[in-house]
Amino acid sequence: MRTVTGSRKAPRRIAAVLVTATALLLSAATAAHAGSASGGSNYYDGKNPATTKDSSGVYCNVNASQIATRPITDRSTGQQVATLQIFYSWSCQSNWIRVTGNPYGGNTTKNIFSSLGGWNSESDSGYGSSYSMMVYAPGTTQINGEVTLWSPGINEYNWKARGTFAL
């Protein structure tokens, strides 16, 4: 007996294609939520300041300074719940951010952008501290960014607190 599509196997093939497509979409969504992405044309864009060296062989984080801090505030109460720190490496001429005191334990999403076109966006989970990768921003280059703290568990996509900066 043939189906309208001309084969008995067609409905099974369609089901297999739908299952595969759904699995791919779910894995892509998971990867996009917990991971990192970066862009920019400079060598330092998207690199780790603790493992990347400048032209003289010094790690970028060795001669870095904290240049600013901003509060991360709870969206319900408006109270500061964590701190956003902005760092600058004098030898690598790059910035990155650190989040301290995340009380929620869900994902911490960190975004940092340079007016030169470099950017980094990443997400990781857990309490405590979290770092971003670098963006190249020599001298008085403008940088800006945002940090969002999320609920853990089934409310994973419910953001709890946010902090921003523009320098």
DSSP file (Angstrom, degrees, kcal/mol; ACC not computed):
  #  RESIDUE AA STRUCTURE BP1 BP2  ACC     N-H-->O    O-->H-N    N-H-->O    O-->H-N    TCO  KAPPA ALPHA  PHI   PSI    X-CA   Y-CA   Z-CA
    1    1 A M              0   0    0      0, 0.0     2,-0.3     0, 0.0     7,-0.1   0.000 360.0 360.0 360.0 131.6    0.0    0.0    0.0
    2    2 A R        -     0   0    0      5,-0.1     2,-0.1     6,-0.1     6,-0.1  -0.764 360.0-135.8-104.1 147.5    1.4    3.4   -1.0
    3    3 A T    >   -     0   0    0     -2,-0.3     3,-1.6     1,-0.1     5,-0.1  -0.362  37.6 -92.6 -90.5 177.3    0.8    6.7    0.8
    4    4 A V  T 3  S+     0   0    0      1,-0.3    -1,-0.1     2,-0.1    -2,-0.0   0.832 127.5  56.3 -60.1 -32.3    0.0   10.0   -0.9
    5    5 A T  T 3  S-     0   0    0      2,-0.2    -1,-0.3     1,-0.1     3,-0.1   0.559 121.0-108.7 -79.7  -6.3    3.7   10.8   -0.9
    6    6 A G  S <  S+     0   0    0     -3,-1.6     2,-0.3     1,-0.1    -2,-0.1   0.465  88.0  64.7  99.4   1.0    4.4    7.6   -2.8
    7    7 A S        -     0   0    0      1,-0.1     3,-0.4    -5,-0.0    -2,-0.2  -0.994  67.3-137.3-155.9 147.1    6.1    5.6   -0.1
    8    8 A R  S    S+     0   0    0     -2,-0.3     4,-0.5     1,-0.2    -1,-0.1   0.780 107.0  58.6 -71.1 -27.3    5.4    3.9    3.2
    9    9 A K  S  > S+     0   0    0      1,-0.2     4,-2.4     2,-0.1    -1,-0.2   0.646  82.2  85.3 -79.3 -15.0    8.7    5.2    4.5
   10   10 A A  H  > S+     0   0    0     -3,-0.4     4,-2.6     1,-0.2     5,-0.2   0.906  87.6  49.9 -58.0 -46.6    8.0    8.9    3.9
   11   11 A P  H  > S+     0   0    0      0, 0.0     4,-2.2     0, 0.0    -1,-0.2   0.890 112.3  49.1 -61.4 -35.9    6.2    9.5    7.2
   12   12 A R  H  > S+     0   0    0     -4,-0.5     4,-2.4     2,-0.2    -2,-0.2   0.898 111.2  49.4 -67.7 -39.6    9.1    7.9    9.1
   13   13 A R  H  X S+     0   0    0     -4,-2.4     4,-2.5     2,-0.2    -1,-0.2   0.914 110.5  49.8 -64.9 -42.2   11.6   10.0    7.2
   14   14 A I  H  X S+     0   0    0     -4,-2.6     4,-2.5     1,-0.2    -2,-0.2   0.926 111.5  49.1 -62.4 -43.9    9.7   13.1    7.9
   15   15 A A  H  X S+     0   0    0     -4,-2.2     4,-2.5    -5,-0.2    -2,-0.2   0.908 111.0  50.1 -61.9 -41.7    9.6   12.2   11.6
   16   16 A A  H  X S+     0   0    0     -4,-2.4     4,-2.4     1,-0.2    -1,-0.2   0.902 110.6  49.4 -63.8 -41.0   13.3   11.5   11.6
   17   17 A V  H  X S+     0   0    0     -4,-2.5     4,-2.6     2,-0.2    -2,-0.2   0.912 111.7  49.0 -64.1 -42.7   14.0   14.9   10.0
   18   18 A L  H  X S+     0   0    0     -4,-2.5     4,-2.4     2,-0.2    -2,-0.2   0.906 111.6  48.8 -64.7 -41.9   11.8   16.7   12.5
   19   19 A V  H  X S+     0   0    0     -4,-2.5     4,-2.3     2,-0.2    -2,-0.2   0.922 113.5  47.2 -63.3 -44.0   13.5   14.9   15.5
   20   20 A T  H  X S+     0   0    0     -4,-2.4     4,-2.3     2,-0.2    -2,-0.2   0.918 112.2  49.3 -63.6 -44.5   16.9   15.8   14.1
   21   21 A A  H  X S+     0   0    0     -4,-2.6     4,-2.3     1,-0.2    -2,-0.2   0.905 111.3  49.7 -62.6 -41.9   16.0   19.4   13.5
   22   22 A T  H  X S+     0   0    0     -4,-2.4     4,-2.5     1,-0.2    -1,-0.2   0.920 110.4  50.1 -63.2 -43.7   14.6   19.8   17.0
   23   23 A A  H  X S+     0   0    0     -4,-2.3     4,-2.3     1,-0.2    -2,-0.2   0.903 110.9  49.4 -61.5 -41.6   17.7   18.3   18.5
   24   24 A L  H  X S+     0   0    0     -4,-2.3     4,-2.2     2,-0.2    -1,-0.2   0.907 110.9  49.6 -64.8 -41.7   19.9   20.7   16.5
   25   25 A L  H  X S+     0   0    0     -4,-2.3     4,-2.3     2,-0.2    -2,-0.2   0.916 111.7  48.5 -63.8 -42.7   17.9   23.7   17.6
   26   26 A L  H  X S+     0   0    0     -4,-2.5     4,-2.1     1,-0.2    -2,-0.2   0.902 112.1  48.2 -65.4 -40.4   18.0   22.7   21.2
   27   27 A S  H  X S+     0   0    0     -4,-2.3     4,-2.3     2,-0.2    -1,-0.2   0.875 111.8  50.3 -68.5 -35.4   21.8   22.1   21.1
   28   28 A A  H  X S+     0   0    0     -4,-2.2     4,-2.2     2,-0.2    -2,-0.2   0.898 110.2  50.0 -67.4 -40.1   22.3   25.5   19.4
   29   29 A A  H  X S+     0   0    0     -4,-2.3     4,-1.5     2,-0.2    -2,-0.2   0.905 111.8  48.1 -65.1 -40.9   20.2   27.3   22.0
   30   30 A T  H  X S+     0   0    0     -4,-2.1     4,-2.1     1,-0.2    -2,-0.2   0.920 111.9  49.1 -64.7 -44.0   22.1   25.7   24.8
   31   31 A A  H  < S+     0   0    0     -4,-2.3    -2,-0.2     1,-0.2    -1,-0.2   0.871 110.2  51.5 -64.1 -36.6   25.4   26.6   23.2
   32   32 A A  H  < S+     0   0    0     -4,-2.2     3,-0.2     1,-0.2    -1,-0.2   0.823 111.6  47.7 -70.2 -29.7   24.3   30.2   22.7
   33   33 A H  H  < S+     0   0    0     -4,-1.5     2,-0.6     1,-0.3    -2,-0.2   0.865 118.4  36.1 -81.4 -36.2   23.3   30.5   26.3
   34   34 A A  S  < S+     0   0    0     -4,-2.1     2,-0.3    -5,-0.1    -1,-0.3  -0.848 107.2  46.1-122.4  95.6   26.4   29.0   28.0
   35   35 A G  S    S-     0   0    0     -2,-0.6    88,-2.9    88,-0.3     2,-0.3  -0.969  75.3 -87.9 169.4-158.0   29.5   29.9   26.2
   36   36 A S  E     -A  122   0A   0     -2,-0.3     2,-0.3    86,-0.3    86,-0.3  -0.982  21.8-175.5-146.0 157.8   31.3   32.8   24.6
   37   37 A A  E     +A  121   0A   0     84,-2.9    84,-3.2    -2,-0.3     2,-0.3  -0.983  11.0 175.2-147.3 148.3   31.6   34.7   21.3
   38   38 A S  E     -A  120   0A   0     -2,-0.3     2,-0.3    82,-0.2    82,-0.2  -0.979   5.5-174.8-151.1 162.5   33.9   37.6   20.3
   39   39 A G  E     +A  119   0A   0     80,-2.2    80,-2.7    -2,-0.3     2,-0.2  -0.981  24.7 106.5-154.9 163.8   34.8   39.7   17.4
   40   40 A G        -     0   0    0     -2,-0.3    78,-0.1    78,-0.3    77,-0.1  -0.622  60.3-106.5 138.7 162.3   37.2   42.4   16.3
   41   41 A S  S    S+     0   0    0     75,-0.2     2,-0.2    -2,-0.2    -1,-0.1   0.502  83.8  95.3 -99.4  -4.6   40.2   42.7   14.1
   42   42 A N  S >  S-     0   0    0      1,-0.1     3,-1.1    -3,-0.1    94,-0.1  -0.613  78.6-122.6 -90.9 150.0   42.9   43.2   16.8
   43   43 A Y  T 3  S+     0   0    0      1,-0.2    -1,-0.1    -2,-0.2    -3,-0.0   0.844 110.4  51.7 -53.4 -39.1   45.0   40.3   18.2
   44   44 A Y  T >  S+     0   0    0     48,-0.1     3,-2.0     2,-0.1    90,-0.3   0.655  79.3 113.1 -80.0 -15.9   43.8   41.0   21.8
   45   45 A D  T <  S+     0   0    0     -3,-1.1    90,-0.2     1,-0.3     3,-0.1  -0.393  92.1   3.0 -60.9 123.5   40.1   40.9   21.0
   46   46 A G  T 3  S+     0   0    0     88,-3.5    -1,-0.3     1,-0.3     2,-0.2   0.509 100.6 131.7  81.5   5.4   38.5   37.9   22.7
   47   47 A K    <   -     0   0    0     -3,-2.0    87,-2.8    87,-0.2    -1,-0.3  -0.564  63.4-108.5 -92.7 156.8   41.7   36.7   24.4
   48   48 A N    >>  -     0   0    0     85,-0.2     4,-1.3    -2,-0.2     3,-1.0  -0.710  19.0-148.3 -82.4 123.2   42.2   35.7   28.0
   49   49 A P  T 34 S+     0   0    0      0, 0.0    12,-2.0     0, 0.0    13,-0.3   0.744  96.1  55.6 -66.4 -21.4   44.2   38.3   30.0
   50   50 A A  T 34 S+     0   0    0     10,-0.2     9,-0.1     1,-0.2    -2,-0.0   0.652 119.1  29.7 -84.6 -15.6   45.7   35.7   32.2
   51   51 A T  T <4 S+     0   0    0     -3,-1.0     2,-0.4     2,-0.0    -1,-0.2   0.406 101.0  89.1-123.2  -0.1   47.1   33.6   29.4
   52   52 A T     <  -     0   0    0     -4,-1.3     8,-2.8    -5,-0.0     2,-0.3  -0.856  61.3-151.6-104.3 134.4   47.8   36.1   26.7
   53   53 A K  B     -J   59   0B   0     -2,-0.4     6,-0.3     6,-0.3    -3,-0.0  -0.745   9.8-127.7-104.7 150.9   51.2   37.9   26.5
   54   54 A D    >   -     0   0    0      4,-3.0     3,-1.8    -2,-0.3    38,-0.1  -0.165  48.2 -81.0 -79.4-175.5   52.1   41.3   25.2
   55   55 A S  T 3  S+     0   0    0     36,-0.3    -1,-0.1     1,-0.3    37,-0.0   0.704 131.5  52.2 -65.6 -19.8   54.9   41.8   22.6
   56   56 A S  T 3  S-     0   0    0      2,-0.1    -1,-0.3    35,-0.0    35,-0.0   0.377 122.4-102.3 -96.8   4.8   57.6   41.7   25.4
   57   57 A G  S <  S+     0   0    0     -3,-1.8     2,-0.4     1,-0.3    -2,-0.1   0.581  77.2 134.2  90.6  10.6   56.3   38.4   26.8
   58   58 A V        -     0   0    0      1,-0.0    -4,-3.0     2,-0.0    -1,-0.3  -0.780  61.6-110.8 -95.0 135.9   54.4   39.7   29.8
   59   59 A Y  B >>  -J   53   0B   0     -2,-0.4     3,-1.5    -6,-0.3     4,-0.6  -0.383  25.5-123.6 -63.1 141.7   50.9   38.4   30.6
   60   60 A C  T 34 S+     0   0    0     -8,-2.8     3,-0.3     1,-0.3    32,-0.3   0.800 108.0  53.7 -59.9 -32.3   48.3   41.1   30.0
   61   61 A N  T >4 S+     0   0    0    -12,-2.0     3,-1.0    -9,-0.3    -1,-0.3   0.626  90.8  77.6 -80.1 -10.7   46.9   40.8   33.5
   62   62 A V  T <4 S+     0   0    0     -3,-1.5    -1,-0.2   -13,-0.3    -2,-0.2   0.909 105.5  28.6 -67.2 -42.9   50.3   41.4   35.2
   63   63 A N  T 3< S+     0   0    0     -4,-0.6    27,-1.3    -3,-0.3    -1,-0.3  -0.118  95.3 128.1-110.7  37.8   50.4   45.1   34.7
   64   64 A A  E <   -B   89   0A   0     -3,-1.0     2,-0.4    25,-0.2    25,-0.2  -0.582  41.0-155.8 -92.5 155.2   46.7   45.8   34.7
   65   65 A S  E     -B   88   0A   0     23,-2.5    23,-2.4    -2,-0.2     2,-0.6  -0.966  23.4-118.3-127.0 145.3   44.8   48.3   36.8
   66   66 A Q  E     +B   87   0A   0     -2,-0.4    21,-0.3    21,-0.2     3,-0.1  -0.750  33.2 179.9 -76.8 122.0   41.2   48.5   37.9
   67   67 A I  E     -     0   0A   0     19,-2.7     2,-0.3    -2,-0.6    20,-0.2   0.622  57.4  -3.6-103.6 -14.9   40.0   51.7   36.2
   68   68 A A  E     -B   86   0A   0     18,-1.3    18,-2.8     2,-0.0     2,-0.3  -0.980  51.9-150.6-166.9 159.7   36.3   51.7   37.4
   69   69 A T  E     -B   85   0A   0     -2,-0.3    16,-0.2    16,-0.2    14,-0.0  -0.973  11.8-172.4-133.5 152.5   33.6   49.9   39.3
   70   70 A R  E     -B   84   0A   0     14,-2.6    14,-3.0    -2,-0.3     2,-0.2  -0.985  26.9-109.6-140.2 149.5   29.9   49.9   38.9
   71   71 A P  E     -B   83   0A   0      0, 0.0     2,-0.6     0, 0.0    93,-0.4  -0.508  15.9-145.9 -78.1 148.3   27.1   48.4   41.0
   72   72 A I  E     -B   82   0A   0     10,-2.3     9,-3.1    -2,-0.2    10,-1.4  -0.978  28.2-158.4-108.4 118.1   25.0   45.4   39.8
   73   73 A T  E     -BC  80 162A   0     89,-2.2    89,-2.0    -2,-0.6     7,-0.2  -0.777  19.3-112.1-110.4 143.7   21.5   46.0   41.1
   74   74 A D  E  >  - C   0 161A   0      5,-2.9     4,-2.2    -2,-0.3    87,-0.3  -0.463  23.3-138.5 -66.1 134.1   18.6   43.7   41.8
   75   75 A R  T  4 S+     0   0    0     85,-3.0    -1,-0.1     1,-0.2    86,-0.1   0.753  99.0  44.2 -71.5 -21.9   15.8   44.4   39.4
   76   76 A S  T  4 S+     0   0    0     84,-0.4    -1,-0.2     3,-0.1    85,-0.1   0.889 128.4  21.7 -86.6 -43.2   13.1   44.0   42.1
   77   77 A T  T  4 S-     0   0    0      2,-0.2    -2,-0.2     0, 0.0     3,-0.1   0.694  87.8-133.7-100.6 -21.5   14.7   45.9   45.0
   78   78 A G     <  +     0   0    0     -4,-2.2     2,-0.2     1,-0.3    -3,-0.1   0.471  60.3 137.3  78.0   1.0   17.2   48.2   43.3
   79   79 A Q        -     0   0    0      1,-0.1    -5,-2.9    -6,-0.1     2,-0.3  -0.522  64.3-103.6 -81.3 146.6   19.8   47.3   45.9
   80   80 A Q  E     +B   73   0A   0     -7,-0.2    -7,-0.3    -2,-0.2    -1,-0.1  -0.546  43.8 166.8 -69.3 129.2   23.4   46.5   44.9
   81   81 A V  E     +     0   0A   0     -9,-3.1     2,-0.3    -2,-0.3    -8,-0.2   0.548  63.0   5.8-118.1 -16.5   23.9   42.7   45.0
   82   82 A A  E    S-B   72   0A   0    -10,-1.4   -10,-2.3    20,-0.1     2,-0.4  -0.926  71.1-112.9-156.3 175.3   27.3   42.4   43.2
   83   83 A T  E     -BD  71 100A   0     17,-2.4    17,-2.4    -2,-0.3     2,-0.5  -0.965  10.1-151.4-126.5 138.9   30.1   44.5   41.7
   84   84 A L  E     -BD  70  99A   0    -14,-3.0   -14,-2.6    -2,-0.4     2,-0.4  -0.940  18.4-167.3-105.0 120.4   31.2   45.1   38.1
   85   85 A Q  E     -BD  69  98A   0     13,-3.2    13,-2.3    -2,-0.5     2,-0.5  -0.909   7.7-153.1-111.6 137.8   34.9   45.9   37.9
   86   86 A I  E     -BD  68  97A   0    -18,-2.8   -19,-2.7    -2,-0.4   -18,-1.3  -0.946  14.7-166.3-112.3 128.5   36.6   47.2   34.7
   87   87 A F  E     -BD  66  96A   0      9,-3.0     9,-1.4    -2,-0.5     2,-0.4  -0.809   8.7-159.5-114.5 153.1   40.3   46.5   34.1
   88   88 A Y  E     -BD  65  95A   0    -23,-2.4   -23,-2.5    -2,-0.3     2,-0.6  -0.997  10.3-147.0-132.7 128.6   42.9   48.0   31.7
   89   89 A S  E  >> -BD  64  94A   0      5,-2.9     4,-1.5    -2,-0.4     5,-0.8  -0.851   6.1-159.8 -93.0 119.4   46.1   46.3   30.7
   90   90 A W  T  45S+     0   0    0    -27,-1.3    -1,-0.2    -2,-0.6   -26,-0.1   0.856  90.6  42.5 -69.1 -35.3   48.8   49.0   30.1
   91   91 A S  T  45S+     0   0    0    -31,-0.2   -36,-0.3     1,-0.2    -1,-0.2   0.846 123.5  35.6 -81.6 -33.6   51.0   46.7   28.0
   92   92 A C  T  45S-     0   0    0    -32,-0.3    -2,-0.2     2,-0.1    -1,-0.2   0.554  95.9-138.8 -94.8  -8.9   48.2   45.0   25.9
   93   93 A Q  T  <5 +     0   0    0     -4,-1.5    44,-2.4     1,-0.2     2,-0.3   0.895  60.1 125.6  52.3  46.2   46.1   48.2   25.8
   94   94 A S  E   < -DE  89 136A   0     -5,-0.8    -5,-2.9    42,-0.3     2,-0.3  -0.925  49.3-142.8-135.4 156.1   43.0   46.1   26.4
   95   95 A N  E     +DE  88 135A   0     40,-2.6    40,-2.0    -2,-0.3     2,-0.3  -0.816  17.9 169.5-116.2 156.5   40.1   46.1   28.8
   96   96 A W  E     -D   87   0A   0     -9,-1.4    -9,-3.0    -2,-0.3     2,-0.3  -0.954  23.4-125.1-153.5 169.7   38.1   43.3   30.4
   97   97 A I  E     -D   86   0A   0     36,-0.4    35,-2.4    -2,-0.3     2,-0.4  -0.872  11.4-161.2-122.5 154.4   35.5   43.0   33.2
   98   98 A R  E     -DF  85 131A   0    -13,-2.3   -13,-3.2    -2,-0.3     2,-0.5  -0.994   7.1-153.4-131.1 138.1   35.1   41.1   36.4
   99   99 A V  E     -DF  84 130A   0     31,-3.1    31,-1.8    -2,-0.4     2,-0.4  -0.949  16.1-172.7-110.1 130.7   32.0   40.4   38.3
  100  100 A T  E     +D   83   0A   0    -17,-2.4   -17,-2.4    -2,-0.5    29,-0.2  -0.952  57.7  21.4-123.8 146.3   32.3   39.7   42.1
  101  101 A G  E     +     0   0A   0     -2,-0.4    -1,-0.1     1,-0.2    28,-0.1   0.750  61.9 179.3  80.1  26.4   29.7   38.6   44.6
  102  102 A N  E     - F   0 128A   0     26,-1.6    26,-1.2     1,-0.2    -1,-0.2  -0.475   3.6-175.3 -61.3 111.9   27.1   37.0   42.4
  103  103 A P        +     0   0    0      0, 0.0    -1,-0.2     0, 0.0    24,-0.1   0.588  69.3  63.3 -86.8  -8.8   24.5   35.8   45.0
  104  104 A Y  S    S-     0   0    0     22,-0.1    23,-0.1     2,-0.1     3,-0.1   0.826  82.3-145.5 -91.4 -32.9   22.2   34.0   42.7
  105  105 A G        +     0   0    0     21,-0.4    21,-0.7     1,-0.2    22,-0.2   0.424  61.7 109.3  83.0  -2.4   24.4   31.1   41.3
  106  106 A G  S    S-     0   0    0     44,-0.8    20,-1.1     1,-0.2    -1,-0.2   0.019  81.3 -43.9 -85.0-159.0   22.8   31.1   37.9
  107  107 A N  E     -G  125   0A   0     44,-0.4    43,-2.4    49,-0.3     2,-0.5  -0.392  45.7-150.1 -71.2 146.6   24.5   32.3   34.7
  108  108 A T  E     -GH 124 149A   0     16,-3.5    16,-1.7    41,-0.2     2,-0.5  -0.982  12.3-160.5-113.8 115.6   26.5   35.5   34.6
  109  109 A T  E     -GH 123 148A   0     39,-2.8    39,-2.3    -2,-0.5     2,-0.5  -0.876   8.1-170.3-101.7 124.9   26.3   37.1   31.1
  110  110 A K  E     -GH 122 147A   0     12,-3.1    12,-2.2    -2,-0.5     2,-0.4  -0.961   6.9-179.5-120.6 127.7   29.1   39.6   30.4
  111  111 A N  E     +GH 121 146A   0     35,-2.5    35,-2.0    -2,-0.5     2,-0.4  -0.993   3.3 174.3-126.4 130.9   29.2   41.9   27.3
  112  112 A I  E     -GH 120 145A   0      8,-2.3     8,-2.2    -2,-0.4     2,-0.3  -1.000   5.9-173.1-138.4 137.7   32.0   44.4   26.6
  113  113 A F  E     -GH 119 144A   0     31,-3.0    31,-2.0    -2,-0.4     2,-0.3  -0.966  11.7-151.8-133.6 144.4   32.4   46.5   23.5
  114  114 A S  E >   - H   0 143A   0      4,-2.9     3,-2.0    -2,-0.3    29,-0.2  -0.887  25.5-127.7-111.6 146.0   35.1   48.8   22.1
  115  115 A S  T 3  S+     0   0    0     27,-2.6    28,-0.1    -2,-0.3    22,-0.1   0.610 109.1  68.3 -67.3  -9.2   34.5   51.8   19.8
  116  116 A L  T 3  S-     0   0    0     20,-0.3    -1,-0.3    26,-0.3   -75,-0.2   0.487 125.3 -98.1 -85.3  -3.6   37.2   50.3   17.6
  117  117 A G  S <  S+     0   0    0     -3,-2.0     2,-0.2     1,-0.4    -2,-0.1   0.312  80.8 131.4 107.3  -8.7   34.8   47.3   16.8
  118  118 A G        +     0   0    0     18,-0.3    -4,-2.9   -78,-0.1    -1,-0.4  -0.515  28.6 167.7 -76.5 146.5   36.1   44.7   19.3
  119  119 A W  E     -AG  39 113A   0    -80,-2.7   -80,-2.2    -6,-0.2     2,-0.3  -0.990  21.1-165.1-154.7 158.6   33.6   42.9   21.4
  120  120 A N  E     +AG  38 112A   0     -8,-2.2    -8,-2.3    -2,-0.3     2,-0.4  -0.980   5.8 179.5-147.5 135.5   33.1   39.9   23.7
  121  121 A S  E     +AG  37 111A   0    -84,-3.2   -84,-2.9    -2,-0.3     2,-0.3  -0.989  17.3 153.7-137.0 125.8   30.0   38.2   25.0
  122  122 A E  E     -AG  36 110A   0    -12,-2.2   -12,-3.1    -2,-0.4     2,-0.4  -0.985  24.8-154.2-151.9 161.3   30.1   35.2   27.3
  123  123 A S  E     + G   0 109A   0    -88,-2.9     2,-0.3    -2,-0.3   -88,-0.3  -1.000  16.2 165.1-139.5 134.8   28.1   33.4   29.9
  124  124 A D  E     - G   0 108A   0    -16,-1.7   -16,-3.5    -2,-0.4     2,-0.2  -0.958  25.4-125.3-143.3 164.1   29.1   31.2   32.7
  125  125 A S  E     + G   0 107A   0     -2,-0.3   -18,-0.2   -18,-0.3   -19,-0.2  -0.693  50.8  64.3-112.9 162.1   27.4   29.8   35.8
  126  126 A G  S    S-     0   0    0    -20,-1.1   -21,-0.4   -21,-0.7   -22,-0.1  -0.412  70.7 -69.1 120.7 168.4   28.1   29.8   39.5
  127  127 A Y  S    S+     0   0    0    -22,-0.2     2,-0.3    -2,-0.1   -19,-0.0  -0.369  89.3  20.8 -84.0 167.8   28.4   32.0   42.6
  128  128 A G  E    S+F  102   0A   0    -26,-1.2   -26,-1.6    -2,-0.1     2,-0.2  -0.549 102.7  10.1  86.0-134.9   31.3   34.4   43.2
  129  129 A S  E     +     0   0A   0     -2,-0.3     2,-0.3   -29,-0.2   -29,-0.2  -0.534  51.1 176.6 -95.9 153.2   33.7   35.8   40.6
  130  130 A S  E     -F   99   0A   0    -31,-1.8   -31,-3.1    -2,-0.2     2,-0.3  -0.968  10.8-156.4-153.8 136.0   33.5   35.8   36.8
  131  131 A Y  E     -F   98   0A   0     -2,-0.3   -33,-0.2   -33,-0.2     2,-0.2  -0.808   6.1-144.1-114.0 154.1   35.8   37.3   34.2
  132  132 A S        -     0   0    0    -35,-2.4     2,-0.1    -2,-0.3   -21,-0.1  -0.607  28.7-105.0-100.0 171.6   35.3   38.3   30.5
  133  133 A M        -     0   0    0     -2,-0.2   -36,-0.4     1,-0.1   -85,-0.2  -0.338  49.7 -85.8 -82.9 177.6   37.9   38.1   27.8
  134  134 A M        -     0   0    0    -87,-2.8   -88,-3.5   -90,-0.3     2,-0.4  -0.438  26.6-158.7 -90.8 158.3   39.6   41.2   26.5
  135  135 A V  E     -E   95   0A   0    -40,-2.0   -40,-2.6   -90,-0.2     2,-0.4  -0.994  31.0-114.9-127.3 138.9   38.7   43.9   23.9
  136  136 A Y  E     +E   94   0A   0     -2,-0.4   -18,-0.3   -42,-0.2   -20,-0.3  -0.584  48.7 152.9 -73.5 125.3   41.5   46.1   22.4
  137  137 A A        -     0   0    0    -44,-2.4     4,-0.1    -2,-0.4   -44,-0.1  -0.484  24.0-163.5-155.3  73.4   40.9   49.7   23.5
  138  138 A P    >   -     0   0    0      0, 0.0     3,-1.8     0, 0.0   -48,-0.1  -0.277  54.5 -31.0 -67.0 146.5   44.2   51.7   23.6
  139  139 A G  T 3  S-     0   0    0      1,-0.3    -2,-0.0   -49,-0.1   -46,-0.0  -0.224 131.2  -3.9  57.1-120.9   44.3   55.1   25.4
  140  140 A T  T 3  S+     0   0    0     -2,-0.1    -1,-0.3     2,-0.0     3,-0.1   0.128  88.1 143.4 -97.1  19.9   41.1   57.0   25.4
  141  141 A T    <   -     0   0    0     -3,-1.8     2,-0.2    -4,-0.1    -4,-0.0  -0.363  55.4-113.0 -57.9 135.8   39.1   54.5   23.2
  142  142 A Q        -     0   0    0     24,-0.0   -27,-2.6   -28,-0.0     2,-0.3  -0.504  37.0-177.8 -75.3 139.6   35.5   54.3   24.4
  143  143 A I  E     +H  114   0A   0    -29,-0.2    24,-3.1    -2,-0.2     2,-0.3  -0.961   4.2 173.7-130.8 153.2   34.3   51.0   25.9
  144  144 A N  E     +HI 113 166A   0    -31,-2.0   -31,-3.0    -2,-0.3     2,-0.3  -0.973   5.8 157.4-150.7 164.8   30.9   50.0   27.2
  145  145 A G  E     -HI 112 165A   0     20,-2.2    20,-2.0    -2,-0.3     2,-0.3  -0.988  24.5-133.5-173.4 179.7   29.2   47.0   28.5
  146  146 A E  E     -HI 111 164A   0    -35,-2.0   -35,-2.5    -2,-0.3     2,-0.4  -0.994   6.6-158.4-152.1 143.8   26.6   45.2   30.5
  147  147 A V  E     -HI 110 163A   0     16,-2.9    16,-2.2    -2,-0.3     2,-0.4  -0.992   9.7-169.8-125.3 135.1   26.4   42.3   33.0
  148  148 A T  E     -HI 109 162A   0    -39,-2.3   -39,-2.8    -2,-0.4     2,-0.4  -0.993   8.8-153.7-126.3 131.9   23.3   40.3   33.7
  149  149 A L  E     -HI 108 161A   0     12,-2.8    11,-3.5    -2,-0.4    12,-1.5  -0.884  17.8-159.5-104.0 135.4   22.8   37.9   36.6
  150  150 A W  E     - I   0 159A   0    -43,-2.4   -44,-0.8    -2,-0.4     9,-0.2  -0.752  20.8-104.3-115.9 157.6   20.3   35.1   36.1
  151  151 A S        -     0   0    0      7,-1.9   -44,-0.4     4,-0.6     7,-0.2  -0.518  37.9-126.9 -72.3 145.2   18.3   32.7   38.3
  152  152 A P    >   +     0   0    0      0, 0.0     3,-0.9     0, 0.0   -46,-0.1  -0.362  67.6  17.3 -82.6 172.9   19.5   29.1   38.4
  153  153 A G  G >  S-     0   0    0      1,-0.2     3,-1.5     2,-0.1     4,-0.1  -0.332 125.9  -8.7  73.4-143.8   17.4   26.0   37.8
  154  154 A I  G 3  S+     0   0    0      1,-0.3     3,-0.3     2,-0.1    -1,-0.2   0.723 135.0  55.4 -69.3 -20.2   14.0   26.1   36.0
  155  155 A N  G X  S+     0   0    0     -3,-0.9     3,-2.6     1,-0.2    -4,-0.6  -0.005  70.6 133.2 -95.5  29.3   13.9   29.9   36.1
  156  156 A E  T <   +     0   0    0     -3,-1.5   -49,-0.3     1,-0.3    -1,-0.2   0.756  68.8  49.7 -53.0 -31.4   17.3   29.9   34.3
  157  157 A Y  T 3  S+     0   0    0     -3,-0.3     2,-0.8    -7,-0.1    -1,-0.3   0.288  85.6 101.3 -95.7  11.5   16.1   32.5   31.7
  158  158 A N    <   -     0   0    0     -3,-2.6    -7,-1.9    -7,-0.2     2,-0.1  -0.845  69.3-141.3 -97.6 106.6   14.7   34.9   34.4
  159  159 A W  E     - I   0 150A   0     -2,-0.8    -9,-0.3    -9,-0.2     3,-0.1  -0.415  20.1-177.4 -72.4 144.7   17.2   37.7   34.9
  160  160 A K  E     +     0   0A   0    -11,-3.5   -85,-3.0     1,-0.3   -84,-0.4   0.740  60.4   9.0-110.3 -35.6   17.7   38.9   38.4
  161  161 A A  E     -CI  74 149A   0    -12,-1.5   -12,-2.8   -87,-0.3    -1,-0.3  -0.986  56.8-165.0-151.8 155.6   20.2   41.8   38.4
  162  162 A R  E     -CI  73 148A   0    -89,-2.0   -89,-2.2    -2,-0.3     2,-0.3  -0.996   5.1-175.0-146.7 148.4   22.0   44.1   35.9
  163  163 A G  E     - I   0 147A   0    -16,-2.2   -16,-2.9    -2,-0.3     2,-0.3  -0.993   9.6-173.3-140.6 144.6   24.9   46.5   35.8
  164  164 A T  E     - I   0 146A   0    -93,-0.4     2,-0.3    -2,-0.3   -18,-0.2  -0.891   2.9-173.4-133.6 163.2   26.1   48.7   32.9
  165  165 A F  E     - I   0 145A   0    -20,-2.0   -20,-2.2    -2,-0.3     2,-0.3  -0.989  11.1-171.5-153.5 155.8   29.1   51.0   32.2
  166  166 A A  E       I   0 144A   0     -2,-0.3   -22,-0.2   -22,-0.2   -24,-0.0  -0.911 360.0 360.0-147.6 119.6   30.3   53.4   29.5
  167  167 A L              0   0    0    -24,-3.1   -23,-0.2    -2,-0.3    -1,-0.1   0.328 360.0 360.0-127.8 360.0   33.8   54.9   29.7
